[in-house]
């Protein structure tokens, strides 16, 4: 899937006794630079106000109408200050914007400080932020305080703001599918559906009997079956999987794809044992791996909380994500552990192509040859962001942190898809999670993005977010 960047509404703040001519050049420059960086924009017509900027409250109301008319067509607002700007006009314009706002101040040049050239946006930004705070208007401000649009720092700031906007947008109207009831033994993945709904996340539930019935209606000679079978065989190694099991895996893959489309599911969590093994002779792990590889976030064990976390991580990083177990210590290294799951890890996060096998652990309960579908391999070395979400007393509680997957070896006989994670202050993290009721699962994605996640989840969306690595 293509990771589409945000579309921004552009705002230009003006104050009359500073050079208004700076607005004309700023409108041209910023639109050109943002287009070069890959962002789409909408802008108030230059004739709508003086210079197409906002100074007065009356001009602010004109801009507010512009945003209302274009509601749903932009993901964030960039408030440019080519000169000092006027905070009252900005408040009137943006108090009901309903999206993140990035405040950018043009820097002054030391050889251009005469009254007809100076900007004073450095000071103007302080005034804007102050009055926004007074009016409870949420905004993003990044370092350096004043930054030129053509600079690398501005490009970096825009990347940060883009990710914030995408996470906020993705979680405001998220639809998560629970495919099957929570497994009785896993009270660790309980979730409060009403708490999710009050935070804009809709949970749709489906019975496995409907899934199995849909599978039975898919014929092997259908074009859809043949296409799905080819996709799966090209994805990973099925050479050890019996034909009957591969047929069932293919049918289940089609059903899950169709249900996602039919119900508009942004992310799913699947009941993965033991009915599938007992009644179908398969495990869905490889299908979750393949969907995650396509950036269609999919968690196992009906862990809806981590399905939501996986989706936030995927949107933020622009890469695939995975849900793993906090599984094993790694010798006596206090900052390392083994993160593992049976095979839902996307191929893009693995060192090599996986191999689909029987479920070496579940076969002890259901018998050999009754649980094909685990995509076995190893997670590749890379920096990573981790996190999870739970509901508690009507609140959505997240923890997030950063670490890396290392190149440390895991014994060949270790089942499933696993990697050695190095996490600074790991013992403190684990103690915090245990004492505060968090899951035995953790979601991960490549790269380091806790600053973005914290801003999007806590500041803009109002969730309870903790970074255990920063706690004293």
C-alpha positions in Angstrom: 0.0 0.0 0.0 1.1 3.5 -0.7 1.6 5.7 2.4 -0.2 8.8 1.3 1.1 12.0 2.8 -1.2 14.6 4.5 -3.0 17.4 2.7 -2.5 20.8 4.5 -4.5 24.0 4.6 -2.1 26.9 4.5 -2.6 30.0 6.7 -0.6 33.2 6.5 -0.5 35.5 9.5 -0.1 39.2 8.9 0.3 42.4 11.0 -0.1 45.6 9.2 2.9 47.6 10.5 5.3 44.9 9.3 6.0 44.5 5.6 2.9 43.1 3.9 4.9 42.4 0.8 6.4 39.4 2.6 3.0 37.6 2.2 3.2 37.5 -1.6 6.6 35.8 -1.6 5.7 33.5 1.3 2.6 32.2 -0.5 4.6 31.3 -3.6 7.6 29.9 -1.7 5.7 27.7 0.8 3.4 26.2 -1.8 6.3 25.4 -4.0 8.4 23.8 -1.3 5.6 21.8 0.1 4.8 20.4 -3.3 8.4 19.5 -3.7 8.3 17.6 -0.4 5.3 15.6 -1.6 2.4 17.4 0.2 -0.8 18.5 -1.3 -2.2 21.9 -0.1 -5.2 24.1 -0.2 -5.0 27.9 0.2 -7.4 30.8 0.7 -7.6 32.8 -2.5 -5.3 35.8 -2.5 -8.2 38.2 -3.2 -10.3 36.9 -0.3 -8.4 39.1 2.2 -5.6 41.6 2.2 -2.7 39.8 0.6 -4.6 36.5 1.1 -3.5 36.5 4.7 -5.2 37.0 8.0 -4.7 39.9 10.3 -8.1 41.1 11.7 -10.8 39.1 13.4 -13.0 39.8 10.3 -10.4 38.2 8.1 -10.1 35.3 10.5 -13.8 34.6 10.1 -13.3 34.6 6.3 -10.6 32.0 6.7 -12.8 30.0 9.2 -15.5 29.8 6.5 -12.9 28.7 4.0 -12.0 25.8 6.3 -15.6 24.9 6.9 -16.3 24.8 3.1 -13.3 22.5 2.7 -14.0 20.3 5.7 -12.7 16.8 5.2 -10.3 17.9 2.4 -7.3 18.7 4.7 -5.6 16.8 7.6 -3.8 19.7 9.3 -3.2 23.4 9.1 0.2 25.1 8.7 0.2 28.5 10.2 3.0 30.5 8.5 4.3 33.7 10.0 6.1 35.6 7.3 6.0 38.6 9.7 4.8 39.0 13.3 1.2 38.0 12.5 -1.9 38.8 14.5 -3.0 36.4 17.3 -6.6 37.6 17.4 -7.2 37.0 13.8 -5.5 33.6 14.1 -7.8 32.6 16.9 -10.9 33.6 15.0 -9.6 31.6 12.0 -8.5 28.4 13.7 -10.4 27.9 16.9 -12.7 25.4 15.2 -10.2 23.9 12.7 -10.6 20.4 14.2 -7.2 19.2 13.0 -3.6 19.6 14.2 -2.0 23.0 13.6 1.7 23.6 13.0 3.0 27.1 13.9 6.0 28.1 11.7 7.9 31.4 12.1 10.1 32.8 9.4 13.6 33.7 10.7 15.0 37.2 10.4 18.3 37.8 8.6 20.8 40.0 10.4 21.4 42.2 7.4 17.7 42.8 6.9 16.6 44.4 10.1 15.3 47.8 8.9 11.6 48.6 9.5 10.8 47.8 5.8 12.5 44.4 5.9 12.4 42.9 9.4 9.9 40.2 10.2 9.8 39.8 14.0 8.0 36.4 13.5 10.2 35.1 16.2 8.3 37.2 18.7 5.0 36.8 16.9 5.2 33.0 17.3 5.4 33.5 21.0 2.3 35.6 21.0 0.4 33.1 18.8 1.3 30.2 21.1 0.4 32.2 24.2 -3.1 33.1 23.0 -3.7 29.7 21.5 -3.0 28.3 25.0 -5.3 30.8 26.5 -8.1 29.6 24.1 -7.3 25.9 24.4 -6.4 25.6 20.8 -4.0 22.7 20.4 -0.9 23.3 18.2 2.4 21.8 17.2 5.6 23.7 17.7 9.0 22.2 16.9 12.7 23.2 17.1 14.2 25.5 16.0 11.8 28.3 17.1 12.2 30.1 13.7 13.0 28.1 10.6 13.2 28.9 6.9 10.9 26.9 4.7 13.8 26.0 2.3 15.9 24.5 5.1 16.4 20.8 6.0 15.1 21.6 9.5 11.7 22.6 8.0 11.5 19.4 5.9 12.2 17.4 9.0 9.6 19.3 11.0 7.1 18.7 8.2 7.8 15.0 8.3 7.0 15.0 12.0 3.8 17.0 11.6 2.7 14.9 8.7 3.0 11.8 10.9 1.1 13.4 13.7 -1.7 14.4 11.4 -1.9 10.9 9.9 -2.1 9.2 13.3 -4.7 11.6 14.5 -6.8 11.2 11.4 -6.5 7.4 11.4 -7.6 6.9 15.0 -10.4 9.4 15.1 -12.7 7.2 13.1 -11.1 3.8 13.3 -13.1 0.6 12.7 -11.6 -2.6 14.2 -12.9 -6.0 13.5 -12.9 -8.7 16.2 -13.0 -12.0 14.2 -14.3 -14.5 16.7 -14.8 -14.3 20.5 -12.0 -13.8 22.9 -10.4 -17.1 23.8 -11.6 -18.1 27.3 -8.0 -18.6 28.6 -6.9 -15.2 27.4 -8.5 -12.7 29.9 -5.3 -10.7 29.3 -6.8 -9.3 26.1 -10.1 -8.1 27.5 -11.3 -4.8 26.1 -14.0 -2.3 26.8 -16.0 -1.7 23.7 -17.8 1.3 25.0 -14.6 3.0 26.1 -13.3 2.5 22.5 -16.5 4.0 21.0 -16.4 7.1 23.3 -12.9 7.7 21.8 -14.1 7.4 18.2 -13.1 3.7 17.7 -15.8 1.4 16.5 -15.5 -2.3 17.2 -17.3 -4.7 15.0 -17.6 -8.3 16.1 -18.0 -11.5 14.0 -18.6 -15.1 14.8 -16.2 -17.8 13.6 -19.2 -19.8 12.4 -19.9 -17.2 9.8 -16.2 -17.3 8.7 -16.2 -21.0 8.4 -19.5 -20.9 6.4 -18.1 -18.3 4.0 -15.0 -20.5 3.5 -17.1 -23.5 2.5 -18.7 -21.4 -0.3 -15.4 -20.7 -2.0 -14.6 -23.1 -4.9 -11.1 -24.1 -5.8 -11.8 -23.5 -9.5 -12.9 -19.9 -9.0 -10.7 -17.1 -10.3 -10.6 -15.5 -6.8 -9.3 -18.7 -5.3 -6.6 -19.2 -8.0 -5.5 -15.6 -7.6 -5.2 -15.8 -3.9 -3.4 -19.2 -4.0 -0.8 -17.7 -6.4 -0.3 -14.7 -4.2 0.3 -16.8 -1.1 2.7 -19.1 -2.9 4.7 -16.1 -4.1 4.7 -14.7 -0.6 6.4 -17.4 1.4 7.4 -21.1 1.3 4.4 -23.5 1.4 6.4 -26.6 0.2 5.8 -28.5 3.4 2.0 -27.8 3.6 -0.4 -30.5 2.5 -2.8 -29.6 -0.3 -5.8 -29.8 1.9 -4.4 -27.4 4.5 -3.3 -25.0 1.8 -6.8 -25.0 0.3 -8.3 -24.1 3.7 -5.6 -21.4 4.3 -6.4 -19.9 0.9 -10.1 -19.9 1.5 -9.7 -18.2 4.9 -7.4 -15.6 3.3 -10.1 -14.7 0.8 -12.8 -14.5 3.5 -10.7 -12.2 5.7 -9.9 -10.0 2.7 -13.6 -9.9 1.7 -14.8 -9.1 5.3 -12.3 -6.3 5.6 -13.7 -4.7 2.4 -17.3 -5.5 3.1 -17.3 -3.9 6.6 -14.7 -1.2 6.0 -12.4 -2.7 8.7 -9.2 -0.7 9.2 -7.6 -3.3 11.4 -8.6 -6.8 12.7 -7.9 -9.1 15.6 -8.5 -12.8 14.9 -9.4 -15.7 17.2 -6.6 -18.0 16.1 -7.0 -21.1 18.3 -8.1 -23.8 18.8 -11.3 -24.1 16.7 -9.4 -23.5 13.5 -7.0 -26.3 14.3 -9.7 -28.7 15.5 -12.2 -28.1 12.7 -10.1 -26.9 9.8 -6.6 -28.3 10.5 -4.9 -24.9 10.0 -3.5 -21.9 11.8 -4.1 -18.3 10.4 -0.6 -17.0 11.3 0.7 -16.8 7.7 -2.4 -14.9 6.6 -1.9 -12.3 9.3 1.7 -12.1 8.2 0.7 -11.5 4.6 -1.9 -8.9 5.5 0.5 -7.1 7.7 3.0 -7.1 4.9 0.4 -5.3 2.8 0.0 -2.8 5.7 -3.4 -4.3 6.5 -2.8 -4.5 10.3 -3.9 -7.8 11.8 -3.4 -9.0 15.4 -3.9 -12.5 16.7 -5.7 -13.9 19.8 -8.5 -11.3 19.4 -6.2 -8.7 20.9 -8.2 -5.6 19.8 -6.0 -3.3 21.9 -2.9 -4.2 20.1 -4.7 -4.2 16.7 -5.4 -0.5 17.5 -1.7 0.0 18.6 -0.4 -1.8 15.5 -2.5 0.5 13.3 -1.2 3.7 15.0 2.4 2.4 14.6 1.9 1.5 11.0 0.4 4.9 10.1 3.2 6.7 12.0 6.1 4.8 10.6 4.8 4.2 7.1 6.1 0.7 7.5 4.4 -2.6 8.5 3.8 -3.5 12.1 3.5 -6.7 14.1 2.1 -8.0 17.4 4.5 -10.1 19.5 4.8 -11.8 22.9 7.1 -10.6 25.6 8.4 -14.1 25.6 11.9 -14.9 27.0 14.8 -13.5 28.8 18.1 -13.5 26.7 20.7 -15.0 29.0 21.6 -12.7 31.8 21.4 -9.5 29.7 18.9 -7.3 31.6 18.3 -5.0 28.6 17.6 -7.9 26.1 14.7 -10.3 25.6 13.2 -12.5 22.9 10.0 -11.1 21.3 8.1 -13.8 19.4 4.9 -15.0 17.8 3.9 -18.0 15.9 4.2 -16.4 12.5 2.1 -13.1 11.9 5.3 -11.1 11.4 5.3 -9.4 8.0 7.9 -10.6 5.5 9.3 -7.0 5.3 10.4 -7.3 9.0 12.1 -10.7 8.5 15.7 -11.6 7.6 14.6 -14.0 4.9 11.6 -15.6 3.3 9.6 -17.6 5.9 8.6 -21.3 5.8 5.1 -22.4 6.6 4.9 -25.3 9.1 2.7 -27.1 11.5 2.3 -25.4 14.9 5.0 -27.0 17.0 3.3 -25.9 20.3 -0.4 -26.3 19.6 0.2 -29.8 18.0 0.7 -31.0 21.6 -3.0 -30.3 22.2 -4.6 -30.9 18.8 -2.2 -33.5 17.3 0.4 -33.4 14.6 -0.7 -32.2 11.1 -3.7 -30.3 12.4 -2.3 -26.8 12.6 -0.4 -25.8 9.4 0.0 -22.1 8.9 2.8 -20.8 11.0 5.3 -18.6 9.0 8.6 -19.5 10.7 11.7 -17.3 10.5 13.6 -14.5 12.3 13.1 -10.8 12.7 15.8 -8.7 11.1 18.0 -6.2 13.0 16.6 -2.7 13.0 15.6 0.2 15.2 12.0 -0.2 16.4 9.2 1.6 18.3 7.1 -0.5 20.6 3.8 0.0 22.4 0.4 -1.4 23.4 -3.1 -0.2 24.4 -5.6 -1.3 27.1 -8.9 0.0 28.4 -9.2 0.7 32.1 -12.2 2.4 33.8 -13.4 4.0 30.6 -9.9 5.2 29.6 -7.6 4.2 26.8 -4.2 3.7 28.2 -1.1 3.4 26.0 2.6 2.8 26.7 5.2 3.4 24.1 9.0 3.1 23.9 12.0 2.6 21.6 14.6 0.0 21.2 16.1 -2.2 18.5 16.2 -5.7 17.2 19.7 -7.0 17.3 21.7 -9.6 15.2 22.0 -11.9 18.3 21.4 -15.5 17.5 18.3 -17.5 18.6 18.6 -21.3 18.8 17.5 -23.0 15.6 15.0 -25.2 17.5 13.2 -22.0 18.7 9.7 -22.2 17.1 7.9 -19.4 15.2 9.2 -16.0 14.2 11.3 -14.3 16.8 14.0 -11.6 17.3 16.2 -10.4 20.1 15.1 -7.0 21.3 17.5 -4.6 23.1 15.4 -2.1 25.1 17.1 0.4 27.4 15.8 0.0 31.0 13.9 -3.1 30.0 13.6 -4.3 33.6 11.9 -1.0 34.5 9.6 -1.3 31.5 8.5 -4.8 32.4 8.0 -3.9 36.0 5.8 -0.9 35.0 3.7 -3.0 32.6 3.1 -5.7 35.2 2.2 -3.3 37.9 -0.2 -1.4 35.7 -2.1 -4.3 34.1 -0.7 -4.1 30.5 -0.8 -7.0 28.1 1.6 -9.9 27.5 1.6 -8.6 23.9 3.5 -5.7 22.4 3.2 -4.1 19.0 6.3 -3.1 17.1 7.3 -1.2 13.9 10.6 -0.2 12.3 12.1 3.2 13.3 11.9 5.5 16.3 8.7 7.5 16.6 7.8 8.0 20.2 7.8 11.8 20.0 5.2 11.7 17.2 3.1 9.0 18.9 3.1 10.9 22.2 2.0 14.1 20.6 -0.7 12.5 18.5 -2.1 10.1 21.1 -1.8 12.1 24.2 -1.8 15.8 23.2 -4.3 15.8 20.3 -6.4 12.7 21.0 -6.4 12.9 24.8 -5.4 9.3 25.6 -3.4 8.3 28.6 0.1 7.7 27.3 3.1 6.6 29.3 6.8 6.2 28.3 8.1 3.8 30.9 11.7 4.3 29.8 11.5 8.0 30.9 10.0 7.4 34.3 12.2 7.9 37.3 
